[in-house]
Amino acid sequence: NEYKSYLRKMAIDSYIQMKLYTLTKRQFLFLFVIFFSFFFVSIFIGWVGPSVVKETEVDKGSPIKNGVVALISPEVSNAEQQLWLQIEVNLDASRKEPFIEKTTYSIIPIKLTLYSLMNGTKSIINASPASHNRTLKCKNSDSTCDPITVLHLGFIKFPQYYVEIETSEVLMNGSTIRPIWTTYNAKFTEFELWFRFIFIILSLFVAFYIFQSLRKYAVQDWSIEQKWMVILLILVMLYDNPSFPLLLLVDISFISVLDACFTVTFLSSLLLFWLCVYHGMRKAERHFFSFYFLKLALVGVMWLVGCVILSWCAVNEMNDPSFSLSQDQEGFLAIKIFFFALLGVYVLFLLFLIVRAYSELHNMPYFDVRLRFLTTLTFIVLFISLIAVIVRFGSRSILEDSSVMAITLRWNNGAEFLSFYSLFNFYIFTLAFVYSPSKSAMNDRYKDNPASFAMLSDSEDEIYRSALEKEKLFRDGLHQT
């Protein structure tokens, strides 16, 4: 038992020889080429795929009379997933000067009443509509204001809708409204269904491969990366969302909440995985309170904030189609500041663990290659994700109070959709491959391949031989005792 404890402290947890230890530099290069090839091919497929949204203008402009305007939507189906209504206000020239010239921003009250329209018969949907203030942004030199989103339906239940919008009679009478109806493209919905299905099948195949390769070994002999792969392969299937078809068939807010929580849970698990692996490589004993508690508390609060915000938004939009979390809920800015503060603490904590791991383990066999591979691939994924987010939202809008029900929260094109899903799926698949047991793992559980990427310098060979000599001396001392 003393010898096993000593060996555990020296090798920590690299009991099962992983494929990572047996790959040569050329094989590592080939692995990265495959990763980028699949990623860029998926982006190309998304780029040439169907457009994401479909915009429809039923009429060119509807006048506001007595502060009220009535609009009729185009015919829609549940294959178009969601429905947005944006209005572009064209101010009356006689009202432009007192309304505009002093400021480019004005607050207008909007009360929206929604009806279903079937066979010419109207049925009210929201019997007690609430009034919301919306910010109207207009240029001093132009009477046309920027479009504002006044309606978002997360589920299309009826083939057509009738909308009555009440606003300020004093400010808006005589002006006209140009409605812009937006839905998802039905062809993109089919495109999304197929690719989610493909990613789920690939995840199942990789998970089955990992489970089969690891089940012949005792769980206590798995490395910390191998244990995490089992968890992440399950969660990446939830990220691909097998319940997505229900979003098109069932008008239940719980399904929308489930979709949001699946995404937040997977991303939070990735954050926790990085903390645990970089710390766990240099720590043999991982008790719950000393090792996991602080990490779970930090990531758990971030997970809770994300789930609460998205769930709150989904439930409120089901009850009030004109609801906007960022504009109708006090304290939303404080929640965002709190979330970004937690994210900043996480980044500092992760950088601290990475620096400590490199300072202590970069010259040790096994651990140097584990550190270099995980860090290289992870930073590539994070860099691509950051670029995609900046291109998608802009560097400023990430921090600004943008409407939660705005169209920009989803996808502009198929390339954006496939870039995020393929990036994280292929990232997990690549990690699962290199962390799976090698063919000779049963016989060479403590041996590195001398030609592998882990054994690039003579100093590492010397350290490895020195460690083996110390083990032999310690074992001989135990026998003499």
C-alpha positions, 0 to 999 in steps of 0.5 A: 500500500505504501508503494502504491501510494508513492507511485500514485504521487509520482505518476499522479493518475496516468495509469492507463496509457492514452493514445496521446502518449503514442502519437508522433509529431506527424500524427499530431499534425495530421490530427489538427489538419483533420480537425480544421478540415471538418470545421471549415467544411461544415462552415462551407456547407452552412454558407451555401445552405438555405438562408436562416430568416425570411422577411415579409412586408405585407404593406408598405405603410399603415397610418396611425389614427387616434394612436392605433394601428392594425396589422395582419401577418402573412400566413405562417406555419410551425416549420418557420419556428418563430415570428417577429414583428418589427415596425419602422416608424416614418414620422409626420413632417409636421411633428418631426421638429418638436419630436426629433430635433432636440434628441435622437432618442425618444421613449414611446409607450406601446400596448400590443393586443394579439389575435389569432386569425382563422377563416376570417375569425379573430380570437384574442390571445392576450386578453390583458395586454401590458404597456411597454416603453420602447426607445425610438431612435431617429436621425435628425436629418431623416424622418424615418426611424430605426426599426424596433421589435414589438412582438416575438412569438417563440412558437407558431400556433396559428396560421395567421395573426392580427395585431393592434398596436396602441401608442402615443396619440400626441406624438405619433398621430399622422405618422406611418408604420412599415411592418416587417414580419420575420420568421425562420426559413422552413428550409433552414429548419429542415437543414437544422434538424438534419445536422442536429441529428447527425451530430447526435449520432456522431456523439453516440458513436464516439461515446460508445467507442469510449465506453467500450475502450474504458470498461475493461479498466477499473474506474480508479485507473482512469485519468481525470481527462478520461473521467471527464470525457464520459461526462462531456460526451453525454452533455454534448448530446444535450447541447445538440438537443435531441428535444429540438423537434418538440419545439416545432410541435408542442407549445409548452414553455418548458421545452424552450427552457429545456433547450436553453438549459441544455446549452448553458449546462454544456458550456458550464461543464466545459468551464468546469472541465478546464479548471479540474484538469489543469488543477487535477494534473498536479494534485493526486488527492481530490477531495470534494471540499478541498478540490471541487467545492470552490470550482463548483461554486464559481461555475455553478453560480454562472450556470444558475444566472444563465439558466434563470435569465433564459428561462425567465425570458422564455416564460414571460414571452409565452405570457406576453409576446411584447415582453423584452427582458432588457427593457422591461425588467429592472436590474437586468444591467446589474445581473449582466455586470454580476455575470461578467464579474464572475466570468472575469474571476473565472478567467483569472482563476484558470490562468493561475491554474495553467501557469502553476501547472506549467511551472510544476509539470512542464518537464515531467514525462506524460504531463508535458504532452497533456498540458501542451495538447489541451492548452493548444487545442483549447486556445484554438477553440476559444480564439475561434469562438471569440472571433465568431461572437465579435463578428456576430454581435460586434465588440460593443453590443456584447456589453450593451443593453440589447433586446433579448427578443431581438432577432440577432440572438440567433443565427444570421446564416447557416455558417454561424449555426454550423460553426458553433455546433461543429466547433464544440462537437469536433473539439470533444470528439478530438479530446475523446480520441486522444484520451482513449486507451492505446492498443498497448495500454494493458501491457505498457501502462507506465511507458511512453513511446520514445518517439512520441511528442511527449519525449522530445528532449534528452532531459525528459528521458533523464527525468523519467529514468531517474524516477524509475530508479527512485521507484526501484530503490524505494521498493528495495527498501520496503523489502529489506524492512 
